[in-house]
Amino acid sequence: MQTSSIPRRDFIAYSSAAIAGLIALRSSLARAFPARPGEEVVPWMDQPPPVPDAAAGDVQNLMKWEDLNSWLTPNDRFFSISHYDRPVIDMASWALEVGGSVARPLRLTLDDIKARPRREVVFTLECSGNHGFPWVTSAVGNARWTGTPLAPLLEEAQVRGSGREVVFVGADAGEEEVRKIKVRQNFARSMTLADAMSRDNILAYEMNGAPLPQPNGFPLRLIAPGWYGIANVKWLDRIEVRDAPFMGRFQARDYVTLREEERDGRMVGIETSVGRALLKSAPARVTRQGSQYRIIGAAWGAPIARVEVRIDKGPWMPATIDRSEEADHAWRIWSLDWDAPAPGEHQITSRAMDFRGNMQPAMEDPVIANKRTYWESNGQVTRRIRVG
């Protein structure tokens, strides 16, 4: 694999397909979204600060919640996170390698992958650091991902009986230091063989009907519905089956959640690696039509059974969930009509519940209050607004 600029013939083909996909996407944006003719958006008072200069190259294209107006997030408005560089792949030399503890190693070009069975999945992808920093409050988006199922590919490679984990390695790389030893490493994340064999997982080459945008992993990325963004490896370069646990930086040293838990009357620290996404919701926008207001938001991370909204210190009220688009791993858009609110400043909080009875925790819940790192911040989100 080499990284360089895209050859002109590949760039032309890529651009033409991207434009066609964008036109098709824009034609369907009005679906599954509550809107009223002539309404206006009331901006939130608590706007997040800008991304710090030091992180501007790594965290890009964060959406503004007030701009949420579609079930699918357009590609040009979808966030992207990088951990090393943002590689541009030379398609003349790129191929996906599948190796390690397998009997039949594979080498597949993008054409080879596209010739395999095709599958689509609508999946809401969230960065596990979303709401962990004051300036990261909208690192989430919903897209229709298209690719080929991962499990048949692993079956074809014939994983050996000793195979324990599957490591997904990206083309992005940087220098790491472990005990004063400096080495160059590619970004990589792993999951157990059983998790990798989930029928939900695909190797995606399209996003909303267009080739993957370069910031979102062109030409190929893993899409693992139900997992935080960190597990959905971009710029996929190779897949390795290993016999022992993988302990790379972004598996065992970073993207680790530290919580304090009570044990026999004392608090002890517990570290867990970030993995599956958690139940969450957030108020997105408030619109006004005359004296009538409407609160709109999104809920994701699990099949959503119910969303409730609280204004100031009032009672929790059930929101209306738009179920016109059915997708197991996609967010649900919800709304609550707010008739003639009193002029002044108000606080709006939402909480989601799934079909197993789990509820999005309050910020004072120990699972959130005793968390010492910013990952997996799925506490209830409160926004401030002024009306009248």
C-alpha positions in Angstrom: 0.0 0.0 0.0 1.2 3.5 -0.9 -0.3 6.9 -0.1 -0.2 9.7 -2.7 -2.5 11.8 -4.7 -5.4 10.1 -6.5 -4.7 9.4 -10.2 -6.7 11.6 -12.5 -8.8 8.7 -14.0 -9.7 7.5 -10.5 -10.5 11.1 -9.4 -12.9 11.6 -12.3 -14.7 8.4 -11.7 -14.8 9.1 -7.9 -16.2 12.6 -8.5 -18.9 11.6 -11.0 -20.2 8.9 -8.6 -20.0 11.2 -5.7 -22.1 13.9 -7.5 -24.7 11.3 -8.6 -24.9 10.0 -5.0 -25.2 13.5 -3.6 -28.1 14.3 -5.9 -29.9 11.1 -4.9 -29.4 11.8 -1.3 -30.6 15.4 -1.4 -33.8 14.3 -3.0 -34.7 12.2 0.1 -33.7 14.6 2.9 -37.2 15.6 3.8 -38.2 12.2 4.8 -38.6 11.2 8.5 -38.2 14.7 9.8 -40.9 16.9 11.5 -41.1 20.3 9.9 -43.8 23.0 9.5 -44.0 25.5 6.6 -42.6 28.9 7.6 -41.1 27.9 10.9 -37.9 29.5 12.1 -35.1 28.0 14.2 -34.4 29.5 17.6 -30.7 29.3 18.3 -29.4 27.7 21.5 -27.8 30.1 24.0 -25.1 27.6 25.0 -23.2 27.3 21.8 -20.0 25.1 22.1 -16.7 26.8 21.8 -14.7 26.3 18.6 -12.4 23.4 18.2 -9.0 24.3 19.6 -6.2 25.0 17.1 -4.3 22.0 18.5 -7.2 19.6 17.6 -8.4 21.3 14.4 -6.6 18.9 12.1 -7.9 15.8 14.0 -11.6 16.8 14.6 -13.3 18.2 11.6 -16.8 19.0 10.2 -18.7 19.0 13.5 -22.3 19.8 12.7 -24.3 22.5 14.3 -27.3 20.9 16.0 -29.7 23.6 14.9 -28.8 22.6 11.3 -30.2 19.1 11.8 -33.0 18.8 9.2 -32.7 15.3 7.8 -32.7 11.7 8.9 -29.6 10.9 6.8 -26.6 13.2 7.4 -25.3 14.5 4.1 -21.7 13.4 3.4 -20.5 17.0 3.3 -21.9 17.6 6.8 -20.6 14.3 8.4 -18.0 14.7 11.1 -14.6 13.1 10.8 -11.9 12.2 13.4 -8.3 11.3 12.7 -5.6 10.0 15.1 -2.5 10.2 12.9 -2.5 11.5 9.3 -5.4 11.5 6.8 -4.0 9.3 4.1 -4.9 9.6 0.5 -4.7 6.2 -1.1 -3.1 5.4 -4.4 -5.7 3.0 -5.9 -3.2 1.7 -8.4 -1.4 -0.2 -5.6 -4.1 -0.5 -2.9 -5.5 -3.9 -2.0 -7.0 -5.3 1.2 -4.8 -8.0 2.9 -6.5 -10.6 5.1 -3.9 -12.7 6.9 -2.6 -13.8 10.3 -4.0 -17.0 11.8 -5.8 -18.1 8.6 -5.3 -21.1 6.3 -6.0 -19.0 3.1 -4.7 -15.5 3.1 -6.5 -13.1 0.8 -5.6 -10.1 -1.2 -8.6 -8.2 -2.6 -8.7 -5.1 -4.8 -11.6 -2.7 -4.5 -13.1 -4.2 -7.7 -12.8 -7.7 -6.1 -14.6 -6.4 -3.0 -17.4 -4.7 -5.0 -17.9 -8.0 -6.9 -18.8 -9.7 -3.7 -22.4 -9.7 -2.3 -23.6 -6.2 -1.6 -25.3 -5.1 1.6 -26.6 -1.8 3.0 -27.0 -0.7 6.6 -28.2 2.5 8.0 -26.1 3.2 11.1 -25.7 6.2 13.4 -22.0 6.6 14.0 -20.9 8.5 17.2 -17.4 9.3 18.4 -17.0 8.0 21.9 -15.6 11.4 23.0 -18.9 13.2 22.0 -20.0 15.4 24.9 -16.7 14.5 26.6 -15.2 18.0 25.8 -17.1 21.3 25.8 -16.3 21.7 22.1 -17.2 18.2 21.0 -21.0 18.0 21.3 -22.1 16.9 17.8 -19.7 14.2 16.7 -22.5 12.0 15.5 -24.2 11.3 12.2 -26.5 8.9 10.5 -25.6 7.4 7.1 -26.6 4.6 4.7 -23.4 2.6 4.4 -23.0 0.1 1.5 -20.4 -2.6 1.2 -19.9 -6.4 1.5 -20.5 -8.5 4.6 -17.3 -9.2 6.6 -18.2 -12.7 8.0 -18.1 -14.5 4.6 -14.7 -13.0 3.9 -13.4 -14.4 7.2 -15.0 -17.7 6.4 -13.3 -17.8 3.0 -9.9 -17.1 4.7 -10.5 -20.1 6.9 -9.6 -18.8 10.4 -7.6 -21.3 12.3 -8.8 -22.8 15.5 -6.3 -20.8 17.5 -7.7 -17.5 16.1 -8.9 -15.3 19.0 -9.2 -11.7 17.8 -9.5 -9.9 14.5 -7.4 -6.7 14.2 -8.5 -4.0 11.7 -5.5 -2.0 10.5 -5.8 1.4 8.9 -3.4 3.1 6.5 -3.0 6.1 8.8 0.2 5.8 10.9 2.3 7.7 13.4 5.1 7.4 15.9 4.4 5.9 19.3 6.7 5.6 22.3 6.4 2.6 24.8 8.8 2.6 27.7 11.1 4.9 25.8 11.1 2.8 22.7 9.9 4.6 19.6 8.1 2.7 16.8 6.0 3.6 13.9 2.5 2.2 14.2 -0.6 2.1 12.0 -4.0 2.9 13.6 -5.6 -0.4 14.6 -8.5 -1.8 16.7 -9.6 -5.3 17.4 -12.7 -7.2 18.4 -13.2 -10.8 19.3 -13.6 -13.3 16.5 -17.3 -13.8 17.6 -17.9 -10.1 17.4 -16.2 -9.8 14.1 -18.4 -12.6 12.7 -21.6 -10.6 13.4 -23.8 -10.5 10.3 -24.2 -6.8 10.9 -20.6 -5.9 10.0 -19.7 -4.8 6.5 -16.6 -3.5 4.7 -18.1 -0.3 3.4 -17.1 1.5 0.1 -20.1 3.8 -0.2 -21.7 6.3 2.0 -25.2 7.6 1.2 -24.9 6.3 -2.4 -21.5 7.8 -3.1 -17.9 6.5 -2.7 -16.7 7.0 0.8 -15.4 10.6 1.2 -11.7 10.7 1.8 -12.1 12.1 5.4 -14.5 9.2 6.2 -12.2 6.4 5.1 -11.9 6.1 1.3 -11.6 3.6 -0.3 -12.8 1.1 2.4 -13.7 1.1 6.1 -15.2 -1.2 8.6 -18.7 -0.4 9.6 -19.6 -2.2 12.8 -23.2 -1.2 13.8 -23.7 -0.8 17.5 -20.0 0.1 18.2 -18.5 3.5 18.8 -16.7 5.3 16.0 -13.3 4.2 17.2 -14.0 0.6 16.3 -15.1 1.5 12.8 -11.6 1.6 11.3 -11.2 4.0 8.3 -8.7 3.8 5.4 -8.7 0.0 5.9 -5.4 -1.6 4.8 -5.4 -5.1 6.3 -7.3 -7.5 8.5 -5.2 -9.7 10.8 -6.5 -12.7 12.8 -4.4 -13.1 16.0 -4.1 -15.8 18.6 -3.4 -13.5 21.5 -5.2 -10.3 22.7 -4.3 -7.1 20.7 -2.9 -4.4 23.0 -2.3 -1.4 20.7 -2.5 2.2 21.8 -6.1 2.8 20.9 -7.2 -0.5 22.4 -5.4 -0.7 25.7 -3.7 2.6 26.5 -6.0 5.2 24.9 -9.8 5.1 24.5 -9.9 3.5 28.0 -12.7 4.6 30.3 -11.7 5.0 34.0 -14.5 4.8 36.6 -14.4 4.7 40.3 -16.7 2.0 41.9 -17.3 1.3 45.5 -15.8 -2.0 46.8 -16.2 -2.8 50.5 -16.7 0.8 51.5 -13.9 2.2 49.5 -13.6 3.6 45.9 -11.4 1.7 43.4 -10.6 2.5 39.8 -11.9 0.2 37.0 -10.6 0.6 33.5 -12.5 -0.7 30.5 -11.7 -0.4 26.8 -14.3 1.7 24.8 -16.4 -0.7 22.7 -20.1 -0.8 22.1 -22.1 2.4 21.8 -24.4 3.4 24.7 -28.0 4.6 24.8 -28.2 8.4 24.3 -30.4 11.3 23.1 -29.9 15.0 22.7 -32.1 18.0 22.0 -31.2 19.2 18.5 -33.2 22.3 17.7 -36.2 24.4 18.7 -38.4 25.9 16.0 -41.0 28.6 16.2 -44.2 29.2 14.2 -46.0 32.2 15.7 -46.4 31.5 19.4 -46.0 27.8 18.9 -42.7 26.1 19.6 -41.4 22.7 18.8 -38.5 20.8 20.3 -36.8 18.3 18.0 -34.0 15.9 18.8 -32.4 12.5 18.1 -32.0 9.3 20.1 -29.6 6.5 19.3 -27.3 3.8 20.6 -30.0 1.1 21.0 -33.5 0.4 19.7 -35.4 3.3 21.0 -38.7 2.6 22.9 -39.4 6.0 24.4 -38.0 9.5 24.7 -38.9 12.0 27.4 -38.3 15.7 27.5 -38.1 18.0 30.6 -38.4 21.7 30.5 -36.7 23.5 33.4 -37.6 21.6 36.5 -41.0 20.4 35.2 -42.3 16.9 34.7 -40.9 14.5 32.1 -43.2 14.5 29.0 -43.3 11.9 26.3 -42.0 13.0 22.9 -43.4 11.8 19.6 -40.9 9.4 17.9 -40.8 9.4 14.1 -40.9 5.8 13.0 -41.5 6.3 9.3 -37.9 5.1 8.6 -37.2 1.6 10.1 -33.6 0.8 10.7 -32.3 -1.2 13.6 -29.0 0.8 14.0 -30.2 4.3 13.0 -31.2 7.2 15.3 -34.8 8.1 15.9 -35.9 11.7 15.4 -38.3 12.8 18.1 -40.3 16.0 18.7 -42.4 17.7 21.4 -44.8 20.6 20.8 -44.3 23.4 23.3 -47.3 25.7 23.3 -46.8 29.4 24.2 -43.8 29.1 26.6 -43.2 31.9 29.1 -40.7 34.5 27.8 -37.2 34.2 29.1 -34.5 31.6 29.5 -35.4 27.9 29.7 -33.5 24.6 30.0 -34.4 21.6 27.9 -33.3 18.0 28.8 -34.0 14.7 27.0 -33.6 11.1 28.0 -34.0 7.9 26.0 -35.2 4.5 27.0 -34.7 1.2 25.1 -36.9 -1.8 24.8 -35.0 -3.6 27.6 -35.9 -0.9 30.1 -32.5 0.8 30.2 -32.6 4.6 30.6 -30.1 7.2 29.6 -28.4 8.2 32.9 -28.7 11.6 34.5 -25.4 13.5 35.0 -25.5 12.8 38.7 -25.9 9.1 38.2 -22.8 7.3 39.5 -22.1 5.7 36.2 -21.5 9.2 34.9 -20.5 11.2 38.0 -17.8 8.6 38.9 -16.3 8.5 35.4 -12.9 10.1 35.4 -12.2 10.1 31.6 -14.2 11.8 28.9 -15.1 8.7 26.8 -18.6 7.2 26.7 -20.3 10.3 28.0 -23.9 9.3 27.4 -25.4 11.3 30.3 -28.6 13.3 29.7 -28.0 16.4 27.6 -29.4 19.8 28.7 -29.5 22.8 26.4 -30.4 26.5 27.2 -32.6 28.7 25.1 -34.3 32.1 25.3 -37.8 32.6 24.0 -40.0 35.7 23.6 
